Amino acid sequence: MKHAARYIIFYAALLGLWTLLAELKIWPPYLFPTPWGVGEALYAGFADHTYWIAIRVSMARVLIGYGISVVLGMILGLGVASNKFLEETMGGLLVSLQSLPSICWWPLALLWFGLNQNAILFVVIMGSLLSVTLAMEDGRKQMPRIFSQAGRNLGASGFKLFWYVLLPASLPFIVSGLKQGWAFAWRSLITAEMLYLSLGLGQVLMMGRDLNDMSAVIAVMILIIAIGYVVDGVVFKGMERHLHNKWGLTPAT
Amino acid sequence: MKVALHHICLSYRAQSGERLLALDHINLEVRAGEFVCVVGPSGCGKSTLLHLIAGLHLPTSGQILVDGNPIQGTGTDRIMIFQDHGLFPWLTVGQNIEFGMKMKGIAKAERREKTQQYLRLVHLGKFEHSYIHQLSGGMRQRVAIARALATEPDVLLMDEPFAALDAQTRDLLHDELERIWSDSGRTIIFVTHNVREAVRLGDRVVLLTFRPGRVKNEFLVDLPRPRHLEDFDVARTAREILDELREEINRSLEAEYQAGIKPRIEPGVSA
C-alpha cells in the first residue's frame, strides 16, 4: 500500500508540474502541450486505428528480429564458449562490435536489402544479437560444470544435451543478457523505423514532427516507453520469478 | 570382471607448463555385485578415477573395460553420484529421477511408473513435485541415488556422496545404501576420504597414494552385514587402514606446507 501511495504521489507531482509549466505558457502550446492535449492525441490515435496498426507492425518486427537474435545468439555464444580458438579470436571482436551503435548498420542494410522491411529487421538483429551472444557465452562459462557432466553421464548428448541441460542450466545466468538484448532490439527498431515510411511506431513518431503536432510526438513517445516497460515487467520479470521459484535463488541478475 | 582398469595413467599440464602425473598405473578389478571403496588423501586423484570410469574424461594411457569391452565415452551402464549431487534445479524431484529414462527414449507411461517406484525406494514419495532447493542435503542425495538407479545402471560410481552431510543423516543413508545394494545386486565403486565409512560399506577397500595416485594397498573387509559405523570390528579394520593412510596424509600435508611457505617476508624488513 505504502509502495503504491509513493507511486501515486510521485506521478501526481510530475503531472502537476507539467500542467503548471504548460499553463504558465512560457512556451507556445505547439511546442509544450498540456497533459490533456497529449491524452487527446493518444485517444485520437487509437480511435482512428493509427496507433493500433503501428503497434502491431512494430511488435511483429521486433518479435521476429529479436527471436532470430536469440536463436542465433545462443548458438554463437555456445560455440564461442566451448571452443578455445573461437573464444580467443571472436570473443574480442564481439566485444568491440558491441560499441558500434546498431543504426550504423542502416546504410549497409539499405545497400544489401533495399529500402524495405528486411533492412529494418537486419538492424534489429544486429542491435540485439551481440548482447545475447555475449550473455550466452558468459552464461555457459558461469554455469557449474557439474550440470553438463551429470547430463552426459545420464545419457544426454548433442542436441539433447543442449536442449535439456545446457539451455535450462544457463538460463539464470543469461536472463539479464536476454533482457538487455530485448531493450537493444526495441531501441534499434524504433530508430530504424524513424528513417523511412515504415508504418511502425517510429514512423508515427516522425509523422507528429512533420505535422508540427507536439502532442502526438509525446503521445507516441509514451507508447514506446510503455511497451518497453510492459514487456520488461511481464515477460522478463515473470521469467525471473519463475526461475526464482525453481532454483531458490536467481544468480547473476 | 565387471569393471577392470589396466595400467591407467593420467597426466595433465599444470599452469606452470610442467606435466603432472595424477594417476600412475592404476590396476583395479571389480567383480559384478561387489562394493569397492576407494580411499586416499585429498588430491590423490580418486575422484578423477571415477570420472575416467564414467567416461567423462579420457585417461592418458591404459584401458578401462566393462564386461570385458573397452568403454566408449559415457554410458548409462555406469552412473555417477556426485558429492554436490548434480541434480537439476530447473526440474522437480520426479523429473530429475525421470531424466535418464527420458534420454534413453523410454515411453512416458513406463517412466512414470518407474519414477514412482524409485521415489518410494528412497522414501520421497511425497516430494515428487518439489524443487531441489526445497530439500535437505540428505534428501537431495537420496534423489541423486534414485535418479542414478532409475537408469538401471550395472555400476554405480559414487564420489564422496555423503561427505557434506551431518552424521545422523549419513548413518541413515549408509543403511539405505546397503539395503539398496544388497537388494539390487549392483556393482558399486565408492570414493571417500573417510576410512570408517569405507569399511562400514565396502567388501574391499582400495588405498591410493598421494600424488601421483597409485594403488598402495587393498584390504578385504570380511565382516558380517548389516554393519554399523560404531561396530568394534569396523573400527579396528579402519584403524589398520588409517595407519597406512596417515603416511599419505602426512605427505600431502608436507606438499601443501612447502607450497605455502615460499613467499615469505624477508628477515630484517619491519612491517
Interface residues (C-beta under 8 A of the other chain):
Chain A: I146 F147 Q149 A150 G151 R152 N153 L154 G155 A156 S157 K160 Y164 V165 P168 A169 L171 L243 N245 K246 W247 G248 L249
Chain B: H51 A54 L56 T74 G75 T76 R78 I79 M80 F82 D84 G86 L87 F88 P89 W90 L91 F99 G100 K102 M103 K104 Y131 I132 H133 Q134 R147 T151
